[in-house]
Amino acid sequence: MEDPKICLPLDELRKLRKPLRNVNIELKESLTYLERIALWITERIGTMGFFFIIFVWTIFWLSWNTFAPVKLRFDPLPAFVLWLFISNMIQILLMPLIMVGQNLQGRHAEKRANADYEVNIQSEREIETILQHLENLNEKLEKIHQLLEDQK
């Protein structure tokens, strides 16, 4: 027995089809200004380029304040208090901001996954309908073939 939800006439199947939507555009339009800033920062900070900037800055800072003439040093040994303060401020400010950006990226991934799921369900329904139609055609062809064989 056929499942009425699966084997539908093509016009009914077309009526069930939802309009295509671009979740990338939907998300982009739903973001607030602050969310856009958080995403922008998250996308830039999570790169090797940003890592190298921080790495070079740290090497320069520590080298300068270790090997430069004592009168030219601005953050003397052994504490490097200013470097520690600035590094900690960068971390303290960027950690929650990156988390906000990652939450927004997660929301985007969830919307994409839901859209993919809807497309997959629709595709499965259409494939099942096509397969059912092919089976029906095959049965009819077999009957025609049998009739032709019987007439011989």
N, C-alpha and C positions, 0 to 999 in steps of 0.2 A: 504494500500500500504506500502511496506517495505521501510525502510530508507536504501539506499545503503551503507551508512557509517557504519551502525550498523550490518546488517546481511551480513557477508562476509564469503566466503569459508575459511576453516581452513588454507589452505596454504597461502591465501592472508592475513589473520589475523596474521600469523606467520611472514610474511614479514614486516608488520607494527610495529612489536615489536622492541623496541629499546633495545640495550644491557643494562644489569643491570650495575649500577655504584654505587660506594660507595662514597657518598659525604663527609664522614668523612675523608677518605684517600685523596680525591681531595683537601679538604681544608687544611689538614695538609701539603700536598706537596706545596700548593700555599703560605704558610706563610713565611714571611721573618724572619731573625734571631731576629730582634727587636720585631716583632709581637709575636714570640714565647715567648720571655722574658715577654712581656706585659701580655700575657695569663697566663703564669706561675705565675706571681706575682698576677694577679687578682684572680686566683683560690686559692692561698694560703691566701691572705689577707681577702677574703670573707668567712672566716671560724671562728667558735667559738674559735678554738685554738689560732688564731691570736688575737682575742678580749681578751682572757684571758691573753695572754702575755702582751698586752698593759695595761690591767687592773691591773695586778700584778705589773708591772713596775711603774705605776702611784702611787699605794698604797705604794709601797716600797719607792719611791722617796719622796713623801709627808710626809710619816711617819718618815723616816730618818731625813729629814730636819726640822721636827717639834719637834721630841722627842730626838734626839741624842744630846750629849753634844755640846755646841755651837762651840767649837774649831774643832769638826769633821764634822760640817755641811758644805756643799759646795754650797748650794742654800738657803740662809737664808730667814726667814719670813720678811715681809708679802708678798713680791712680787713673789717669786719663778720664777724669770726672766729666769733662764736657763731652767727650766722645761717647761715654756710656750714657749720659743724659740724652743726647741727640738720638743715639741708636734706640734707646728705650722708648723715646717719644714716637719715633717712626713706627716701631713695632706696636705700641699701644694704640696709635691712631689707625694704623692700617689693618690690624687684625679684625676688629669688628666690621670695618668697611668691606674687607674681602669676604667675610662671612655673609654680609648682606648681599653682595654681588653673587656669591655662590648660591644663595637661596633663590635669587632671581633666575639664575641660570638653571637651577633645579626645577623651578616653576615652568620655565620654557621647555625643558626636556619632558616634563610631565604632559604639557599640552601637545607636544609633538607626538609623544607615545599614544595619547588618546586619539589624536587625529589618525595616526597610523592604524590603530585598532579599528576605528570606524571604517577605514578604507578596506582593511582586511576582511571585516565582516561582510561588507558589500561585495567584495570580490568573491568571497566564498559562496555567497548566495547566487551570484551570477554564474560562477563556474558550475555549481550544482545544477542550475537551470540548463546551462548549455549541455552538460553531460546527460541530463534527463532527455533533452531534445534529441541528442545524438543516439541515445538508446532507443527512443521511439522510432527514429528514422531507420536505425539498424533493424529493428523488429519488422517494420514495414517492408524494408528491402528483402529481408529473409522470406517474408510471406510472398512477395512478388516473385522472388527467385524460386520458391517452392511451387507456386502456381505455374511458372514457366516450365519447370522440370516435370510437373504432372501432365502438362499438355503434350509433351514429347512422346 
